[in-house]
């Protein structure tokens, strides 16, 4: 919205992606086109994986599959499905598909139609699939030819372009279902015609930090995050012990374990950890080497003696995309423009381009006096790493936010965790964060029909001390309509008793029972069994004896 307001809606557009047919979509669409019963098609298509074994959770063109491909607000889930096998670095999805076809031909004997057939045969639930039925055999053959074919346009997760004048004067556009203007060109094409692609990604951690600061300001506490100590002892202890639940980028079990293994204690260590946990360093073995070297179990030896000064701050391993560029420049004599082309090719997993760059790297190393036998292992590390590595600016930005979250949690746990719980985000379920607040010394106050807000909020429990009050929204079974009615009635006057609540709130019996069981009526000085009994007594129609 800020970009639209700043530059004008007529000059701004979102970027489209080209979504292509995967295994399941090709199978389903072909079967329906053949006129097979939809119920049967749906049953069999659920047993087909979305992508060929080894494919990443990306479109076949290598771009990330967005969560709203039709622009209608519906998540097709394609971005959440990941195949069991990890992607092979330096191999495009088209080439991977060809390799899978060859493997299927060898294993199944089904010729070029074997990828889908192999996928079905490998599923125990698909044992009864009619492979010998000519109609289904035709579906498999035709669906195979659809693989990787364009299916429809989608929306790039965060891509935006701004033109010097009306955007329609520069690039063909269309309106998505939500009404937003979208380019008909994808991210590569818009750059080719001279537009600059910007990735604008929403980050709820920034909202958490801002809400936390507002909460503190309301109590007269105004920390300046621009001036916090980057070697703060309390934050260092929290990081070293892996107590980073609710902290951006560093709350997953793997990340918390990494922080404990490396003894991360300052912002630089967090930045390196954020880069280290990426699939590139992790899958190439660099993460394990980094940990061993950090703990003194192994010498921090770089992959080549010429790289000692380049990689001295990162235990001799490549953490950032810039490291790859500098290694290429130092060993192969590449200028920065060539090194950037290498980075781009690795990022896109362009196998044909990489093959030429690999030869250029090895020849360049030879020209610098480095034998091929020494240069080849370095190239393997580069190829395995850079397609999934962070650029340093990205890692620094994420690490900075992560450290600020850790600092706020270490110094102001109640305000930070309350803001986090209100953000409705996180790696774990809500109860995990509530228990984390309890462990950090914050009293947990249960739901109360007279004190709880809609969501979580802080409440003074003693002079200078606050507790975390659970909101009514967290009570299972309470509808939005009832919640709004409770809050509106409470603005008029507090609820005095259960009958008063029943009369004014309009809550259903099951909703009242849920409130009773969670303790929301405990302030009425009645036991929960007694309240439950009174509820059913009040809600049960009274019968009178028949008149004579």
C-alpha positions in Angstrom: 0.0 0.0 0.0 2.9 2.3 0.8 4.4 1.8 -2.7 1.0 2.4 -4.4 0.5 5.6 -2.4 4.1 6.8 -3.0 4.4 6.2 -6.7 0.7 6.0 -7.8 -1.4 3.0 -8.7 -1.2 3.8 -12.4 2.6 3.3 -12.3 2.7 0.2 -10.1 2.0 -3.5 -10.7 2.5 -6.8 -9.2 4.5 -9.5 -11.1 3.0 -12.7 -12.4 4.5 -16.1 -12.4 3.9 -18.9 -14.9 2.6 -22.0 -13.1 3.2 -25.2 -14.9 1.7 -28.7 -14.8 3.0 -31.0 -12.2 2.3 -34.7 -12.0 -1.0 -34.6 -10.1 -2.5 -31.6 -12.0 -1.5 -33.2 -15.4 -3.1 -36.5 -14.4 -6.3 -35.0 -13.1 -6.9 -32.6 -15.9 -6.2 -35.2 -18.6 -8.5 -37.8 -16.9 -11.3 -35.3 -16.7 -10.8 -34.3 -20.3 -11.0 -38.0 -21.3 -14.5 -38.0 -19.7 -13.8 -40.3 -16.8 -16.0 -40.0 -13.8 -14.9 -37.1 -11.6 -15.3 -39.1 -8.4 -13.0 -41.8 -9.7 -10.6 -39.2 -11.0 -10.4 -37.5 -7.7 -9.8 -40.7 -5.9 -6.9 -41.7 -8.0 -5.4 -38.3 -8.4 -5.0 -38.0 -4.6 -2.5 -40.8 -4.8 -0.3 -39.0 -7.4 2.5 -36.7 -6.0 2.5 -33.1 -7.1 6.0 -33.2 -8.5 8.5 -35.8 -9.8 10.7 -37.3 -7.1 13.5 -34.9 -6.3 11.7 -31.8 -7.4 11.8 -28.8 -5.2 8.7 -26.9 -4.0 9.0 -24.6 -6.9 7.3 -24.2 -10.3 9.0 -26.1 -13.1 10.5 -22.8 -14.3 12.4 -22.6 -11.1 10.4 -19.8 -9.5 8.8 -20.2 -6.2 5.2 -21.3 -6.4 3.0 -18.7 -4.9 0.3 -19.4 -2.3 -2.4 -17.7 -4.3 -1.9 -18.8 -7.9 -5.2 -17.5 -9.2 -5.2 -14.3 -7.3 -8.5 -15.2 -5.7 -7.3 -15.6 -2.1 -7.5 -19.4 -2.3 -4.3 -21.2 -1.3 -3.8 -24.2 -3.6 -1.2 -25.5 -1.2 1.4 -26.0 -3.9 4.0 -24.0 -2.0 3.6 -26.2 1.0 4.2 -29.5 -0.6 7.7 -30.8 -0.7 8.8 -34.1 -2.2 10.7 -36.5 0.0 14.0 -36.3 -1.9 16.0 -33.1 -1.7 16.6 -31.1 -4.9 19.8 -31.8 -6.7 21.9 -28.6 -6.9 22.7 -27.3 -10.3 19.9 -29.3 -12.0 16.8 -27.7 -13.5 13.4 -29.2 -13.0 13.1 -29.9 -16.7 16.3 -31.9 -16.6 15.3 -33.6 -13.4 12.1 -34.6 -15.1 14.0 -36.2 -18.0 16.2 -38.1 -15.6 13.1 -39.4 -13.8 11.6 -40.5 -17.1 14.8 -42.5 -17.8 14.8 -44.0 -14.4 11.1 -44.9 -14.7 11.8 -46.5 -18.1 14.5 -48.7 -16.6 12.5 -49.6 -13.5 9.0 -50.0 -14.9 9.6 -50.6 -18.6 6.9 -48.2 -19.4 8.9 -46.1 -21.9 8.5 -42.3 -21.7 5.2 -42.7 -19.9 6.9 -44.2 -16.8 7.1 -41.1 -14.5 3.4 -41.1 -13.7 3.2 -44.9 -13.8 6.2 -45.1 -11.4 4.5 -42.6 -9.1 1.3 -44.7 -8.9 3.1 -48.0 -8.7 5.2 -46.7 -5.7 2.0 -45.9 -3.8 0.7 -48.8 -1.7 -2.8 -47.2 -1.8 -2.8 -47.3 -5.6 -2.5 -51.1 -5.9 -5.8 -51.4 -7.6 -5.1 -48.8 -10.3 -6.2 -50.2 -13.7 -2.9 -49.9 -15.5 -4.1 -52.4 -18.2 -7.3 -50.4 -19.0 -6.7 -48.6 -22.3 -8.5 -45.5 -21.1 -6.3 -45.0 -18.1 -3.2 -46.0 -20.1 -4.1 -43.2 -22.5 -4.5 -40.8 -19.6 -1.0 -41.6 -18.4 0.5 -41.1 -21.9 -1.2 -37.8 -22.6 -0.7 -36.5 -19.1 3.0 -37.2 -19.4 3.1 -34.8 -22.4 1.5 -32.1 -20.3 4.2 -32.1 -17.7 6.0 -28.7 -17.5 3.5 -27.2 -19.9 2.2 -23.7 -18.9 -1.0 -24.0 -16.9 -2.0 -20.5 -15.8 -0.6 -17.3 -14.5 -0.1 -16.8 -10.8 1.1 -14.0 -8.5 4.7 -13.7 -7.5 4.9 -13.8 -3.6 6.3 -10.3 -3.3 7.4 -9.0 -6.7 6.5 -5.4 -7.6 7.5 -3.1 -10.5 7.2 0.6 -10.8 7.3 2.4 -14.1 8.4 6.0 -14.8 4.9 6.6 -16.3 1.7 4.6 -16.7 2.7 0.9 -16.3 0.5 -0.1 -19.3 2.8 2.0 -21.6 5.7 -0.3 -20.7 4.3 -3.8 -20.2 1.2 -5.8 -20.9 -1.0 -6.1 -17.8 -4.2 -7.7 -16.6 -6.3 -7.6 -13.6 -6.3 -10.5 -11.2 -9.5 -11.8 -9.5 -8.9 -9.4 -6.6 -8.7 -6.5 -8.9 -5.0 -5.8 -8.6 -3.0 -5.0 -11.7 -0.5 -7.8 -12.6 2.1 -7.9 -15.4 1.7 -10.6 -18.0 5.5 -10.9 -18.1 7.3 -12.9 -15.4 10.1 -11.6 -13.2 12.8 -12.3 -15.8 10.9 -10.7 -18.7 10.2 -7.5 -16.8 13.9 -7.1 -16.0 14.7 -7.7 -19.6 12.6 -4.8 -20.8 14.3 -2.5 -18.3 12.0 -2.5 -15.2 13.5 -3.1 -11.8 11.9 -6.0 -9.8 11.5 -5.3 -6.1 10.6 -8.0 -3.6 8.4 -6.5 -0.9 7.8 -9.2 1.7 5.6 -8.7 4.8 7.3 -9.7 8.1 5.1 -10.1 11.2 8.2 -10.0 13.4 8.4 -6.2 12.7 4.8 -5.9 14.0 5.7 -7.9 17.1 8.6 -5.6 17.8 6.5 -2.5 17.2 3.6 -3.7 19.4 6.1 -4.7 22.2 7.6 -1.2 22.1 4.1 0.4 22.2 3.2 -1.8 25.2 6.4 -0.7 27.0 5.9 3.0 26.1 2.4 2.8 27.7 4.2 1.9 31.0 6.8 4.6 30.6 9.6 2.3 29.3 11.2 3.5 26.0 14.2 1.3 24.9 16.0 2.5 21.8 16.7 -0.6 19.7 19.1 1.4 17.5 21.4 1.7 20.5 21.1 -1.6 22.3 24.3 -3.4 23.2 25.1 -6.0 20.6 27.0 -8.0 23.2 24.3 -7.8 25.9 25.0 -10.4 28.7 21.3 -11.3 29.3 20.6 -11.7 25.6 23.8 -13.7 25.2 22.7 -16.1 27.9 19.3 -16.5 26.3 20.9 -17.3 22.9 23.6 -19.7 24.2 20.9 -21.7 26.1 18.6 -21.8 23.0 15.8 -20.1 24.9 14.7 -18.4 21.7 11.1 -19.6 21.3 9.1 -16.7 19.7 12.2 -15.0 18.3 12.2 -14.4 14.6 14.2 -16.9 12.6 15.8 -18.6 15.6 12.9 -20.5 17.3 12.9 -23.7 15.4 14.4 -26.8 17.1 17.2 -27.0 14.6 18.1 -23.3 15.0 17.9 -23.4 18.8 20.2 -26.5 18.7 22.6 -24.7 16.4 22.7 -21.7 18.8 23.6 -24.0 21.7 26.2 -25.8 19.6 28.0 -22.7 18.6 27.5 -20.8 21.8 26.1 -17.8 19.8 26.3 -14.7 22.1 26.2 -11.6 20.0 24.5 -10.2 16.8 27.3 -11.3 14.5 26.9 -14.9 15.7 23.2 -14.7 15.1 23.7 -13.4 11.6 26.0 -16.2 10.8 23.6 -18.8 12.3 20.8 -17.4 10.2 22.9 -17.9 7.0 24.2 -21.2 8.2 20.8 -22.9 8.7 19.9 -22.3 5.0 19.7 -25.5 2.8 22.9 -24.6 0.9 25.3 -24.6 3.8 23.4 -27.4 5.6 23.2 -29.8 2.6 26.8 -29.2 1.5 28.2 -30.2 4.9 29.4 -26.6 5.7 27.1 -26.3 8.7 28.6 -29.4 10.5 32.1 -28.2 9.6 31.4 -24.7 11.0 30.1 -26.2 14.3 33.1 -28.5 14.7 35.5 -25.6 14.0 33.7 -23.2 16.2 34.0 -25.7 19.1 37.6 -26.3 18.5 37.2 -29.8 17.3 38.6 -29.1 13.9 41.0 -26.5 12.4 39.2 -23.7 10.5 40.8 -24.6 7.2 39.4 -23.0 4.1 38.8 -25.1 1.0 42.0 -23.6 -0.5 45.0 -21.8 0.9 44.3 -18.7 -1.2 41.0 -18.2 0.7 42.4 -17.9 4.2 41.8 -14.1 4.6 38.5 -14.2 2.8 36.9 -16.8 5.0 38.7 -16.2 8.3 35.6 -14.7 10.0 33.3 -17.6 9.0 35.5 -20.6 10.2 36.8 -21.1 6.7 33.4 -21.9 5.1 31.2 -20.0 2.6 28.2 -18.6 4.3 27.0 -15.9 1.9 26.5 -15.5 -1.8 29.1 -12.8 -1.7 31.6 -15.4 -0.4 31.0 -17.4 -3.6 31.6 -14.3 -5.8 34.8 -13.5 -3.9 36.1 -17.0 -4.1 35.5 -17.0 -7.9 37.3 -13.7 -8.2 40.3 -14.8 -6.0 40.8 -18.3 -7.4 39.7 -18.0 -11.1 40.4 -14.4 -11.8 36.8 -13.6 -12.6 35.8 -10.0 -12.5 32.8 -9.1 -10.3 30.4 -9.0 -13.3 31.4 -12.6 -14.2 31.1 -13.6 -10.5 27.6 -12.1 -10.3 26.6 -14.1 -13.4 27.9 -17.2 -11.6 25.8 -16.3 -8.6 22.7 -15.8 -10.7 23.2 -19.1 -12.6 23.6 -21.0 -9.3 20.5 -19.3 -7.9 18.4 -20.4 -10.9 20.0 -23.8 -11.0 20.6 -23.3 -14.8 22.5 -26.5 -15.6 23.5 -25.4 -19.1 24.9 -22.1 -18.0 26.6 -23.7 -15.0 28.4 -26.2 -17.2 30.0 -23.4 -19.1 30.7 -21.4 -15.9 32.3 -24.5 -14.3 34.7 -24.8 -17.2 35.4 -21.1 -17.0 36.1 -21.4 -13.3 38.4 -24.4 -13.7 40.3 -22.8 -16.6 40.5 -19.5 -14.7 42.0 -21.4 -11.8 44.5 -23.0 -14.1 45.4 -19.6 -15.4 46.1 -18.5 -11.8 48.3 -21.4 -11.2 45.8 -23.6 -9.4 45.8 -27.2 -10.6 42.4 -28.7 -11.7 42.6 -31.3 -8.9 42.7 -28.5 -6.3 40.0 -26.3 -8.1 37.5 -29.1 -8.7 36.6 -29.7 -5.0 36.1 -25.9 -4.5 33.7 -25.8 -7.5 31.7 -28.7 -6.0 31.3 -26.7 -2.8 30.2 -23.7 -4.7 27.7 -25.7 -6.8 26.2 -27.4 -3.7 25.9 -24.2 -1.8 25.0 -21.1 -3.6 21.6 -22.0 -5.1 20.2 -21.9 -1.6 22.4 -19.4 0.2 21.6 -16.0 1.6 23.1 -12.8 0.3 24.9 -11.1 3.2 22.5 -8.2 3.3 19.6 -10.5 3.7 21.3 -12.5 6.5 22.2 -9.3 8.3 18.7 -7.9 8.1 17.2 -11.1 9.4 19.8 -11.5 12.0 19.3 -8.0 13.2 15.6 -8.5 13.7 16.3 -11.9 15.4 18.7 -10.3 17.8 16.3 -7.5 18.6 13.6 -10.0 19.4 16.0 -11.9 21.6 16.9 -8.7 23.4 13.3 -7.8 24.0 12.5 -11.3 25.3 15.5 -11.2 27.6 14.7 -7.8 29.1 10.9 -7.5 28.7 9.5 -11.0 28.4 5.9 -10.2 29.3 5.5 -7.4 26.8 7.3 -9.3 24.1 5.4 -12.6 24.5 2.1 -10.8 24.7 2.8 -9.0 21.5 3.9 -12.2 19.9 0.8 -14.1 21.0 -1.4 -11.3 19.6 0.4 -11.6 16.2 -1.1 -15.0 15.6 2.1 -16.3 14.1 4.9 -18.7 15.2 6.4 -22.1 14.8 4.5 -23.8 17.6 1.0 -23.9 19.0 -0.3 -21.1 21.2 0.0 -23.1 24.4 3.7 -23.4 23.9 4.2 -19.6 24.0 1.9 -19.3 27.0 4.0 -21.8 28.9 7.1 -20.0 27.7 5.8 -16.8 29.3 5.2 -18.7 32.5 8.8 -20.1 32.4 10.0 -16.5 31.9 8.3 -15.5 35.2 5.1 -13.9 33.9 2.0 -14.9 35.8 -0.7 -16.4 33.5 -4.2 -15.2 34.2 -7.1 -17.3 32.8 -10.0 -16.1 30.7 -12.5 -13.9 32.6 -15.8 -12.5 31.3 -15.2 -9.2 33.0 -11.5 -8.8 32.5 -10.4 -10.5 29.3 -10.1 -8.6 26.1 -10.6 -10.3 22.7 -7.0 -11.4 22.6 -4.0 -11.5 25.0 -3.2 -8.5 27.0 -1.1 -7.5 30.0 -2.8 -6.8 33.4 -1.2 -5.4 36.5 -1.1 -8.0 39.3 1.0 -6.0 41.8 2.7 -2.6 41.8 5.3 -2.8 39.0 4.4 -6.3 38.0 2.1 -7.5 35.2 0.5 -10.8 34.2 -0.6 -12.2 30.9 -4.4 -12.3 30.6 -5.7 -14.9 28.1 -8.3 -13.4 25.8 -11.8 -14.7 25.2 -10.9 -15.5 21.6 -8.8 -18.4 22.9 -11.8 -20.1 24.4 -12.7 -23.0 22.0 -16.3 -22.9 20.7 -17.0 -19.1 21.2 -18.3 -17.6 18.0 -17.3 -14.2 16.7 -20.8 -12.9 17.2 -21.0 -14.0 20.8 -17.5 -12.5 21.5 -18.5 -9.1 20.1 -21.8 -9.2 22.1 -19.9 -10.0 25.4 -17.5 -7.2 24.9 -20.2 -4.7 23.9 -22.4 -5.6 26.9 -19.4 -5.4 29.2 -18.7 -1.8 28.0 -22.2 -0.9 29.4 -21.7 -2.7 32.8 -19.8 -5.6 34.3 -21.5 -8.9 34.5 -22.7 -9.5 38.0 -23.7 -13.2 37.9 -24.3 -16.1 35.6 -28.0 -15.3 35.2 -27.0 -11.7 34.3 -24.5 -13.0 31.7 -27.1 -15.3 30.2 -29.6 -12.6 29.9 -27.3 -10.0 28.3 -24.8 -12.0 26.2 -27.1 -14.2 24.2 -24.5 -16.9 24.4 -25.5 -20.5 23.5 -25.5 -23.2 26.2 -22.4 -24.9 24.8 -20.6 -21.6 24.7 -21.4 -20.9 28.3 -20.3 -24.4 29.3 -17.0 -23.7 27.6 -16.6 -20.5 29.5 -17.4 -22.2 32.8 -14.9 -25.0 32.2 -12.0 -22.6 31.4 -12.7 -20.6 34.5 -14.1 -17.4 32.9 -16.8 -17.3 35.7 -14.6 -18.1 38.6 -14.8 -14.6 39.9 -18.5 -15.2 40.7 -17.4 -17.2 43.8 -19.1 -20.4 42.6 -17.5 -23.7 41.9 -17.4 -24.8 38.3 -19.7 -27.9 38.9 -22.2 -25.6 40.6 -22.1 -23.1 37.8 -22.6 -25.9 35.3 -25.5 -27.2 37.2 -27.1 -23.7 37.5 -26.6 -23.1 33.8 -28.6 -26.2 32.8 -31.2 -25.4 35.4 -31.6 -21.9 34.0 -31.7 -23.1 30.4 -34.0 -26.1 30.9 -37.7 -25.2 30.4 -39.6 -25.5 33.6 -42.6 -27.8 33.5 -45.7 -27.2 35.6 -48.1 -29.8 36.9 -51.3 -30.0 34.8 -54.3 -28.1 36.1 -57.2 -30.0 37.4 
